[in-house]
Amino acid sequence: MKMWFAQMSLNIFLILLLLMCQENKFHRWKVDAQLSAFRPTIFDNTEWRLFFHLYRNITMMMAGRTGLKTRGNFLQTPVPESVPFPCDTSVGRSREPPSSVHKLRPGDVNVIAAIGDSVITASGASATSFLELYTENRGLSWCIGGQWNWRNATTLPNILKVYNPKLVGYSYRDSYSFHWDSQFNNAEIGAISKELPHMARQMVTRIKSDRRVNFKKDWKILTLTIGGNDICAYVCTMKNPESLPLKHRRNLLTTLRYLRDNLPRTFVNIVSMPDVEKVASVAGKPAICWILHHGECPCWVGPIHNSTDSSRSRWARIQKQYKKVEEEVPQMDEFRGLDEFAVVHQPWTKRLSLNDDKGVDFTLLSYDCFHMSQKGHARAAAALWNNMLEPPGKKRLNWDPPYVNFRCPSQQNPYFYTYDNS
C-alpha cells in the first residue's frame, strides 16, 4: 500500500511539474501587471499566476481537447470538396499593399487579433458535458479561430486565409490565453469592460514581439466584443448600475485611443453582445441550462441577487444604453478620416434570433445554452464577414447559416466598408 501511495504521489508530482514547465514555456505572452490601467488582482502576482495557470492546465487536461470532435449536432455541416469557395478571390487582394485603411481588401490583411470575453474564447463550443465547458475551443472562435478551414470551421480567419494564406495571429486549437496556440486571441472568460485597456496593451505587446509581423507595415484586423459579464453578473452588484454605460464609454474610448496611437494599420470591428434575454430567458431550455444560468447570469436568473421581472427590465434598459455606446463611439470625429486606423460597429447581433421553423434551435448553443456552439460560431463568423462588406446603414442585423446570403468583394465594391468610404 505504501509503495502504491508513493508511486501515485510521484506520478502526481511529475504531472504537476510538467504542467508548470508548460506554463513557463508560454509565460512570455504575459505582460507586466504594472501596465494595467487598473489595480492588479491577486492573480497578477507572479507566484499566484503560476498556480492559477497550473490549475487551468489541469482542468483542460481533465476535460480534454474537445475542439477536435468531428461528430455532433453542435457542429456545422461541412462543405463538400466538390463545392468551390463562393467568392471570386481574384478581386480580393490589392496588387500593392494599400496606404489607406479605406482601401483595404480581404487579401491585404496579414494579421488578425481579438480582445474581449468568453464569446471570443469559444468557451465550450464543442462541449457535451459540464466538465467540457472549461475547455476554450479558441481554434473554432468565430472571429479569431483558424483551426481546419472554411469548409468545416467557418471563422473570419479561415475565410481570410482563402485570400491570404500567410495570415497570422489566429488561434490554432483549444488553448488558454497564456498558451502559444492562442496566438493573438487575448480574450478572457469573465472579462468585463474595465479590463479592455489592459487587454489592448497586452495585445499590442504580443503583436509587436512576434517576428512574423512587420509591425509598421502589415495590415491588421482586431475584433472586440465585451459586455456579457457586465450585464449578467456585474451590473446588479454596483451601487449605481445606471453609471455602467458611461463607464463603458470611458473604457472603450481609452482602448480605441490606445490602439489608434500604438497599433499601426489597424481595422477594428466592434461587435455588441447579443441581448442577454435571448439566452437567459429562452423558452424550453433543458434543466441543466436553467441550473447553470443561476451561476452564469445571476443578475437575471435565480435568487442570488433577487432577480425579478422589475430588475430584469432595469438591466435591459442599461444593456440598451451600453450597446448604444458601442454604436456611437466608433463614429466620433477623432476616429474618422484617418489613413491607418478605422473602427466600425458591426450590428449583426442587434436582432439575432435562435429560432428556426421548429422553434428554438439549441444546436446553435453550447451545453450550457449560454455560449455558442461551433455551429453558432460558424454563423457568427459569416455574419461578421457580411457586415464588413456591407455599408453602414445597410448592414444586416441577424445571422444566417454559413454561405447562405454570403457577401463577396466585387469589382465595384472590393473594400471593407468604413464610415469614410461608404
C-alpha positions in Angstrom: 0.0 0.0 0.0 2.8 2.4 0.9 4.6 1.6 -2.4 1.4 2.3 -4.3 0.8 5.6 -2.5 4.4 6.6 -3.0 4.2 5.8 -6.7 0.9 7.7 -7.1 2.4 10.7 -5.3 5.4 10.7 -7.6 3.2 10.5 -10.7 1.1 13.4 -9.5 4.2 15.4 -8.7 5.7 14.7 -12.2 2.4 15.7 -13.9 2.3 19.0 -11.9 6.0 19.6 -12.7 5.3 19.0 -16.4 2.3 21.4 -16.3 4.4 24.1 -14.6 7.1 23.7 -17.2 4.4 24.1 -19.9 3.3 27.3 -18.1 6.8 28.7 -18.1 7.1 27.9 -21.8 4.1 30.1 -22.6 4.8 32.7 -19.9 6.4 35.1 -22.4 3.0 36.0 -23.7 2.2 37.7 -20.4 2.7 41.4 -19.8 3.9 43.0 -16.6 0.8 43.7 -14.4 2.0 47.3 -13.9 0.9 48.0 -17.5 -2.7 47.6 -16.3 -4.7 50.8 -16.1 -6.4 49.3 -13.0 -5.3 47.7 -9.7 -3.9 44.3 -10.4 -5.7 41.3 -8.9 -4.0 38.7 -6.7 -3.6 36.5 -9.8 -1.3 39.2 -11.4 1.3 38.4 -8.8 3.9 36.2 -10.4 3.7 33.3 -7.8 -0.2 33.3 -7.8 -0.3 33.5 -11.6 1.9 30.4 -11.9 -0.6 28.3 -9.7 -3.6 29.8 -11.4 -2.2 28.8 -14.8 -1.4 25.4 -13.4 -5.0 25.0 -12.2 -6.3 25.9 -15.7 -3.9 23.5 -17.4 -5.2 20.7 -15.1 -8.8 21.5 -16.0 -8.0 21.3 -19.7 -6.2 18.1 -19.2 -9.2 16.6 -17.4 -11.7 17.8 -20.0 -9.6 17.0 -23.0 -9.2 18.9 -26.3 -12.8 18.8 -27.2 -12.3 21.1 -30.2 -11.1 18.1 -32.2 -14.5 16.4 -32.3 -15.8 15.7 -35.8 -19.3 14.4 -35.0 -22.3 16.0 -33.2 -25.3 18.2 -33.9 -23.3 21.2 -32.4 -21.1 21.2 -35.5 -21.8 23.0 -38.7 -22.5 20.9 -41.8 -19.2 20.6 -43.8 -19.0 22.0 -47.3 -18.1 19.2 -49.7 -14.7 19.3 -51.5 -16.6 19.5 -54.8 -18.1 22.8 -53.9 -15.9 25.8 -54.6 -15.4 28.8 -52.4 -18.4 31.1 -53.0 -16.4 34.2 -54.0 -14.2 35.2 -56.9 -10.9 35.6 -55.0 -9.2 37.5 -57.9 -10.6 40.8 -56.7 -9.9 40.2 -53.0 -6.3 41.4 -52.9 -4.6 44.6 -53.9 -1.6 44.5 -56.3 0.3 46.5 -53.8 -0.5 46.9 -50.1 -2.8 49.9 -49.8 -1.7 53.0 -47.9 -5.3 53.7 -46.7 -7.5 51.6 -44.4 -10.4 52.8 -46.6 -9.0 50.8 -49.5 -8.4 47.6 -47.5 -9.3 44.3 -49.2 -9.5 40.9 -47.5 -6.2 39.6 -49.0 -4.4 42.7 -47.8 -4.8 41.6 -44.2 -1.7 40.0 -42.7 -2.5 39.9 -39.0 -5.7 39.1 -37.1 -6.4 39.6 -33.4 -9.2 39.8 -30.8 -9.9 41.0 -27.3 -12.9 40.5 -25.1 -14.7 37.8 -23.1 -15.8 34.2 -23.4 -17.8 34.9 -26.6 -14.3 35.2 -28.3 -12.6 32.4 -26.3 -15.2 30.0 -27.7 -15.7 28.5 -24.3 -17.5 25.2 -24.5 -18.1 25.5 -28.3 -17.8 21.7 -28.6 -18.9 20.8 -25.0 -21.3 17.9 -24.4 -20.8 17.8 -20.6 -20.3 20.1 -17.7 -16.6 19.4 -17.4 -16.0 20.2 -21.1 -17.4 23.7 -20.6 -14.0 24.5 -19.1 -12.2 24.0 -22.4 -11.8 27.1 -24.5 -12.1 26.0 -28.1 -10.2 29.0 -29.4 -9.3 27.4 -32.7 -13.1 27.4 -33.5 -13.8 31.0 -32.4 -15.9 32.9 -35.0 -13.6 36.0 -35.2 -10.1 34.6 -34.4 -10.1 30.8 -34.7 -8.1 29.2 -37.5 -8.4 25.5 -36.9 -9.1 23.4 -40.0 -10.5 25.5 -42.9 -13.6 27.3 -44.2 -15.3 24.1 -45.2 -15.7 22.6 -41.7 -15.0 25.5 -39.4 -16.3 28.8 -40.8 -14.4 31.6 -39.0 -13.2 35.0 -40.1 -9.6 33.9 -40.3 -10.5 30.8 -42.3 -12.3 32.9 -44.8 -9.4 35.4 -44.9 -6.9 32.6 -45.4 -8.5 31.8 -48.7 -7.4 35.3 -49.8 -4.1 35.4 -47.9 -2.7 32.0 -46.8 0.1 33.9 -45.0 -2.3 35.4 -42.4 -1.0 35.1 -38.8 -2.5 35.6 -35.4 -5.4 33.2 -35.4 -5.7 30.6 -32.7 -4.6 27.1 -33.7 -6.7 24.9 -31.4 -8.0 24.6 -27.8 -6.0 26.8 -25.5 -5.9 29.5 -22.8 -4.7 33.0 -23.4 -1.2 32.2 -22.0 -0.7 29.2 -24.4 1.2 29.6 -27.6 -1.7 28.1 -29.5 -4.0 31.0 -28.6 -1.8 33.4 -30.7 -3.4 36.9 -30.9 -6.6 35.9 -29.1 -6.2 37.8 -25.9 -9.8 37.4 -24.7 -10.5 36.0 -21.2 -13.5 34.3 -19.7 -15.2 36.5 -17.1 -13.7 39.7 -18.6 -15.6 43.0 -18.1 -15.4 46.4 -19.8 -12.9 47.9 -17.4 -10.3 45.3 -18.4 -10.3 46.4 -22.1 -7.4 48.9 -21.8 -5.2 46.3 -20.2 -6.1 43.7 -22.8 -5.2 46.2 -25.5 -1.8 46.9 -24.0 -1.1 43.1 -23.8 -2.3 42.7 -27.4 0.0 45.3 -28.8 3.0 43.9 -26.9 2.1 40.4 -28.1 1.9 41.5 -31.8 5.0 43.8 -31.5 7.1 41.0 -30.2 6.2 38.5 -32.9 8.9 38.1 -35.5 6.4 37.1 -38.2 4.8 40.5 -38.1 6.1 43.7 -39.8 4.6 45.9 -37.1 4.5 49.1 -39.0 3.6 47.8 -42.5 1.3 44.8 -42.0 -2.4 45.5 -42.1 -4.3 44.2 -39.0 -7.9 43.3 -38.1 -8.8 43.3 -34.4 -12.3 42.3 -33.2 -13.6 43.5 -29.8 -16.6 42.0 -28.0 -17.4 42.6 -24.3 -20.4 43.1 -22.1 -21.9 39.7 -21.3 -20.4 39.6 -17.8 -21.0 43.3 -17.2 -24.8 42.8 -17.8 -25.1 39.3 -16.5 -23.1 39.3 -13.3 -21.7 42.7 -12.5 -24.4 45.3 -13.0 -26.5 44.1 -10.1 -23.6 44.4 -7.7 -23.0 48.1 -8.5 -24.0 50.9 -6.1 -25.2 52.9 -9.2 -25.9 50.5 -12.0 -27.1 53.3 -14.3 -23.5 54.5 -14.4 -22.3 51.4 -16.3 -22.8 52.7 -19.8 -20.8 55.9 -19.0 -18.0 53.8 -17.5 -18.1 51.6 -20.6 -17.8 54.6 -22.8 -14.7 55.7 -21.0 -13.1 52.2 -21.2 -13.9 51.9 -24.9 -12.5 55.4 -25.6 -9.3 54.6 -23.7 -8.9 51.3 -25.5 -9.5 52.7 -29.0 -7.3 55.7 -28.5 -4.5 53.4 -27.3 -5.0 51.2 -30.4 -5.1 54.2 -32.7 -1.9 55.6 -31.3 0.0 52.3 -30.8 -1.1 49.7 -33.4 -0.4 50.9 -36.9 -2.5 50.0 -39.9 -5.5 48.5 -38.0 -9.2 47.9 -38.8 -11.2 47.4 -35.6 -14.5 45.6 -35.5 -16.8 46.3 -32.5 -19.5 43.7 -32.1 -22.1 44.2 -29.4 -23.0 41.3 -27.2 -26.4 39.6 -28.1 -29.2 40.6 -25.8 -28.9 38.7 -22.6 -32.5 37.8 -22.5 -32.1 35.9 -25.8 -30.4 33.1 -23.8 -31.1 33.8 -20.1 -34.9 33.7 -20.8 -35.0 31.2 -23.6 -38.1 29.1 -23.5 -37.9 25.3 -23.1 -34.3 25.2 -22.1 -33.0 21.9 -20.5 -32.9 21.7 -16.7 -29.1 21.7 -16.7 -29.1 25.1 -18.6 -31.6 26.5 -16.0 -29.2 25.4 -13.2 -26.1 26.8 -14.9 -27.7 30.1 -15.7 -28.0 30.8 -12.0 -24.2 31.0 -11.8 -23.5 32.4 -15.3 -26.1 35.1 -15.2 -27.2 35.7 -11.6 -28.4 39.2 -12.2 -31.1 37.8 -14.4 -31.7 34.3 -13.2 -32.3 32.9 -9.7 -32.4 34.2 -6.1 -28.8 35.2 -5.6 -29.5 38.8 -6.5 -33.3 38.7 -6.1 -34.0 38.5 -9.8 -37.5 39.8 -10.6 -39.3 41.0 -13.7 -38.7 44.5 -12.5 -35.0 44.1 -12.0 -34.6 42.4 -15.4 -36.4 45.3 -17.1 -33.9 47.6 -15.4 -30.9 45.6 -16.6 -32.4 45.5 -20.1 -32.6 49.3 -20.1 -29.0 49.6 -19.0 -28.0 47.0 -21.6 -29.6 49.0 -24.3 -27.6 52.1 -23.3 -24.4 50.0 -23.0 -24.8 48.8 -26.6 -25.7 52.3 -27.8 -22.3 53.5 -26.6 -20.7 50.9 -28.9 -22.6 52.3 -31.9 -21.8 55.9 -31.1 -18.1 55.8 -30.1 -16.8 54.4 -33.4 -18.5 57.3 -35.3 -16.8 60.0 -33.2 -14.8 62.6 -35.1 -11.5 61.6 -33.5 -11.7 58.1 -35.2 -12.7 59.5 -38.6 -10.6 60.5 -41.6 -7.5 58.6 -40.6 -5.4 56.7 -43.1 -4.1 53.9 -40.9 -6.9 53.4 -38.4 -10.6 52.7 -38.7 -13.2 51.4 -36.2 -16.6 50.2 -37.3 -19.6 48.9 -35.3 -20.8 45.6 -36.9 -24.5 45.2 -35.8 -25.3 41.6 -36.8 -26.3 40.8 -33.1 -28.9 43.5 -32.9 -31.9 41.3 -34.0 -30.2 37.9 -33.6 -32.7 35.0 -33.4 -32.2 31.5 -32.2 -35.4 30.2 -33.8 -35.9 28.1 -36.9 -39.1 26.7 -38.3 -39.5 24.3 -35.3 -38.8 26.8 -32.5 -35.5 27.4 -30.6 -32.5 25.8 -32.3 -30.5 24.7 -29.3 -27.8 23.3 -31.6 -26.6 26.9 -32.0 -25.8 26.9 -28.3 -23.3 25.1 -26.2 -24.1 22.6 -23.4 -24.9 25.5 -21.1 -27.3 27.1 -23.5 -25.4 30.3 -22.9 -22.3 30.3 -25.0 -22.3 29.5 -28.8 -21.7 26.0 -30.1 -19.3 25.5 -33.0 -22.3 25.7 -35.3 -23.2 29.1 -33.7 -19.6 30.3 -34.1 -19.8 29.5 -37.8 -23.0 31.6 -38.2 -21.4 34.4 -36.2 -18.3 34.4 -38.5 -20.4 34.6 -41.6 -22.5 37.4 -40.1 -19.3 39.4 -39.2 -17.9 38.8 -42.7 -21.1 40.0 -44.3 -21.3 43.1 -42.1 -17.7 44.1 -43.0 -18.7 44.0 -46.7 -21.9 46.0 -46.2 -22.1 49.8 -45.9 -23.1 51.5 -42.7 -26.9 51.8 -42.5 -27.4 48.8 -44.8 -25.8 46.1 -42.6 -27.8 43.0 -41.7 -28.9 42.8 -38.1 -29.2 39.0 -37.9 -27.3 35.9 -38.8 -27.8 33.1 -41.4 -26.3 29.7 -41.9 -22.8 30.0 -43.4 -22.7 30.6 -47.1 -26.4 31.5 -47.3 -26.7 35.1 -48.5 -22.9 35.2 -48.3 -21.3 38.5 -49.3 -18.3 38.8 -51.6 -15.9 41.6 -52.6 -16.7 42.7 -56.2 -15.0 44.9 -58.8 -17.4 47.7 -57.9 -17.1 47.3 -54.1 -13.8 45.4 -53.3 -13.1 47.1 -49.9 -14.2 46.5 -46.3 -16.6 49.3 -45.5 -15.6 52.1 -43.1 -17.6 55.2 -42.2 -15.4 57.2 -44.6 -15.6 55.1 -47.8 -19.3 54.2 -47.9 
